[in-house]
Amino acid sequence: MRARRHRWGTAVSRPLVFPLQGGSWYVAQGGGRSLNHHVSVPEQRGALDVVQAGPGGTRGRHRARTQGMHGKNERYLVYGQPVHAPCDGTVVSAADHIDDQEPGALRYQPLYGNHVWIDTGAEIVKLAHLRPGTVTVSTGDPVRVGQVLGEVGNSGNSSEPHLHLHAERDGLGLDLEFQGISGPLCRGRTVRT
């Protein structure tokens, strides 16, 4: 299978279905090459960190402003939102036992925290920082697009609740392409589903 190339010369994933539904979702990190902390890690070059966008661009409940918003995970709109499989495939890794971080306090934990990795046959799609106790699949399980995999959390190397999503092939990150979403997703873009 010949991979299509994106404007930066990296390969592009198969078209995926956006894994968060029924809201406005803000790309807080990733996509482009500038202002992207993922770019220094080869398998995460096309990674996205996604939060929920509330009224007036807030990330939190009760109209809390995004700047300096620290405290309980439940204050964040994205926390606990269902994460859906963006593709068909087989689960090659799943974890559901890692505690959430306290927002704003980054302690060492396994990088991805609670996660689900899906092998599509062409690439591995990784969804990370899931809420403990919510992952619904195990290694070896088949998954279908749209199936609920867990909930957004704040586990692993995470400073606030968000969904980390990336795809890789042969250890190299792919730029993500989504069905029904035109153009690349990058930091600052909002998606409505």
C-alpha positions, 0 to 999 in steps of 0.5 A: 500500500503506497502512503500518501504524503502530507505537506511536511513529507510525512505519510497520512493515516487511513481516514479515521472517524473522529473519536469524540462525538456530540460536541465542539472539540478543540485541538490544544496541541499537535498537527502542525510542526510549529508549537507542537511538543509531539514533533520531537518523538518520531512516532508522535509527529502527527499526534493530537491532544484534544479537549472539549470547547465550551461557551466562549472557548472555555475548557471547564464547567461553570464558565471557568476560564482556560488560563490557570484552571487547575483543580479537580478533573471533573471541572473539565468539560472533556473529562468522562466523555466517551471515546469511540473507536476511530477505526476497525481493528484488533486491540494490541494493547490496553491498560485500565489501572493507572490513576488520574493525575491531579490537573496541573501537577505532573507526576511520573506515570507510564507515558500513555496512562490508560490506553487502547491501541488498535492495529488496523492492518496498516497502522497502529492507532493509539488513544491515551490518557483514558479514565481509570476503570472505564476501558471496555476492551482488552488485548486481542479484542476485535473492535468496530468503528464507533464502539465505545472504548472508554472515557477521557481521563487524565492518566499518564503523562498528562497535565489536564484531562484530554484525549491523546490520539496518534497513528504510527506505521513502522515506528513513525508517526502519521498525519491524521486524516478524518472522514468528513473533516476537510484539511489538516487538524492542528493546534487551535482548530475546533471540530464540531461533531 
